[in-house]
């Protein structure tokens, strides 16, 4: 008899996303880092990337209408970061590009990274919605003291959350 297939856990999903995106980002001359927590993401943002970078983070679980039945969402974010650079027209980095961004303008990088994330699909037995990640929104990140441009893109995917292997009974203890 084979072992039952368990829902993918947050760490497994994060590893799978990192492993899928890392070569894609590198193929366009960028790097991918995983942030352990919000403070670590800020530490990463403090170091300007050579060309451009993606920071992958996991902010935690999200809600789901069937949460009582063991459903939830796994949330991920991607931060696309470029150096501000010294340019006559700094806005050109967004839509026209510059020599230090051979992969294209920042808007094109944001679009490409978003498309990659939305193209990820989960295999049978993962107990993760096979339609993949949904785009929840994106916004510019302005962080005091950080001299780079960065844009955060937020995603979520519905999933069965792993449950404990046993039921834990509750009881009311008498008051003294």
C-alpha positions in Angstrom: 0.0 0.0 0.0 1.4 3.4 -0.9 1.6 6.4 1.4 -1.2 8.8 1.1 -0.4 12.0 -0.8 -0.3 14.9 1.6 -0.9 18.5 0.7 2.2 20.5 -0.2 3.4 22.6 2.7 4.4 26.2 2.6 8.1 25.3 2.5 7.6 22.9 -0.3 5.7 25.5 -2.4 8.3 28.1 -1.7 11.1 25.7 -2.8 9.3 24.8 -5.9 8.7 28.4 -6.9 12.3 29.3 -6.2 13.6 26.4 -8.2 11.3 27.3 -11.2 12.0 31.0 -11.2 15.8 31.1 -10.5 16.9 29.9 -14.0 14.3 32.1 -15.7 15.6 35.2 -13.8 19.2 34.3 -14.4 18.5 33.8 -18.1 17.7 37.5 -18.3 20.8 38.5 -16.3 19.1 38.9 -12.9 19.4 37.2 -9.6 16.8 35.7 -7.3 17.0 35.8 -3.5 14.5 34.4 -0.9 13.7 36.7 2.0 13.4 34.8 5.3 11.1 37.6 6.8 10.3 41.3 6.2 13.5 42.4 7.9 15.6 40.2 5.7 13.8 41.6 2.6 14.8 45.1 3.7 18.4 43.9 4.2 18.4 42.5 0.6 16.9 45.7 -0.7 19.7 47.7 0.9 22.2 46.1 -1.4 21.9 47.3 -5.0 21.7 44.5 -7.6 24.4 44.3 -10.3 21.7 44.5 -13.0 18.3 43.5 -11.5 17.0 41.2 -8.9 13.8 39.4 -7.8 13.2 38.9 -4.1 10.8 36.0 -3.3 9.0 36.1 0.0 6.2 34.2 1.9 4.2 36.6 4.1 2.0 33.8 5.5 -1.3 32.0 4.9 -4.4 33.8 3.6 -8.1 33.2 4.1 -10.4 31.0 2.1 -14.2 30.6 2.1 -13.8 26.9 3.0 -11.3 27.5 5.8 -13.3 25.4 8.2 -12.9 22.5 5.9 -9.1 22.8 5.8 -8.7 25.2 2.9 -6.6 28.3 2.8 -4.3 30.2 0.5 -0.5 30.3 0.2 0.6 33.9 -0.4 3.9 34.9 -2.1 5.4 38.1 -3.2 8.0 39.0 -5.7 9.9 42.2 -5.5 11.5 43.4 -8.8 14.5 45.6 -8.0 16.8 47.7 -10.1 19.5 50.2 -9.3 18.4 53.8 -9.6 21.5 54.8 -11.5 22.6 58.3 -12.6 20.6 59.3 -15.6 19.5 62.4 -17.3 16.0 60.9 -17.7 15.5 58.5 -14.7 12.0 57.7 -15.8 13.3 56.1 -19.0 14.3 53.0 -16.9 10.6 52.2 -16.4 9.5 52.2 -20.0 12.5 52.7 -22.4 15.2 50.9 -20.5 18.9 51.7 -20.2 22.2 50.0 -21.0 22.6 48.6 -17.5 19.3 46.7 -18.0 19.9 44.5 -21.0 16.8 42.5 -20.2 14.6 45.5 -21.0 12.9 48.3 -19.2 11.7 47.8 -15.6 8.0 47.6 -16.7 8.9 44.8 -19.1 10.7 42.9 -16.3 7.7 43.3 -14.0 5.4 42.0 -16.7 7.7 39.0 -17.4 8.1 38.1 -13.8 4.3 38.3 -13.3 3.7 36.1 -16.3 6.2 33.5 -15.1 4.5 33.3 -11.7 1.0 33.1 -13.3 2.3 30.3 -15.6 3.4 28.0 -12.7 1.2 25.0 -12.3 0.9 22.5 -9.5 0.9 18.7 -10.2 -1.8 16.3 -9.3 -1.6 15.2 -5.7 -0.2 18.5 -4.5 -3.7 19.6 -3.2 -2.9 23.1 -4.6 -5.3 24.7 -7.1 -4.0 23.6 -10.5 -5.0 26.9 -12.0 -2.0 28.3 -10.2 -1.2 31.6 -8.6 -3.6 34.5 -8.8 -2.3 38.1 -9.1 -3.5 40.0 -6.0 -2.0 43.3 -7.0 1.3 45.2 -7.1 2.7 48.5 -5.9 5.9 50.5 -5.8 7.9 50.1 -2.6 9.4 53.3 -1.2 11.7 52.6 1.7 13.7 55.4 3.4 17.4 55.1 2.9 17.2 52.6 0.0 18.6 54.0 -3.2 17.0 51.6 -5.6 13.7 51.2 -7.5 11.5 48.3 -6.5 8.1 47.0 -7.3 6.3 44.4 -5.2 3.9 41.9 -6.9 1.6 39.9 -4.7 0.1 36.4 -5.5 -2.0 33.8 -3.8 -3.0 30.2 -4.6 -5.8 28.2 -3.0 -4.7 25.0 -1.3 -5.7 22.3 1.1 -3.7 23.0 4.2 -2.0 20.1 5.9 -3.8 19.1 9.1 -2.4 17.4 12.2 -2.5 13.6 12.0 -4.7 13.3 15.1 -7.6 15.2 16.6 -6.8 17.2 19.7 -9.8 17.2 22.1 -10.8 20.3 23.9 -12.2 20.4 27.4 -13.2 23.0 29.9 -11.1 23.0 33.1 -13.0 23.8 36.3 -12.3 27.2 37.8 -11.0 27.4 41.4 
